[in-house]
Amino acid sequence: CNAAGGGDNPRSLTTQGMELFKEAKVAASVEAFDKAIELDPRYKGILWQRGLSLYYADRFDDASEQFVRDVALNPRDTEEAVWALLSQARA
């Protein structure tokens, strides 16, 4: 079963990715978030949830990249900045 199956738009795929993450299906959540980005590249800069999934999948470089993108768009979000630093420290 495709992790992104059942979702045909970025919003539903994002919701699906969050649900998969809550179910501890981290790799599948990354697939759903990546599919959302594939359908609408604007999601690349706003999917902080993808950063969490990447972090917990031990993909620290990718997680850091996601959080840095998010912080660039929203520099006042200190939580994402902290996640970026944590990811960089683990990379």
PyMOL commands that set and color helices and strands:
alter all, ss='L'
color gray80, all
select helices_A, chain A and resi 10-22+26-39+41-45+48-56+60-73+78-90
alter helices_A, ss='H'
color red, helices_A
deselect
rebuild
show_as cartoon
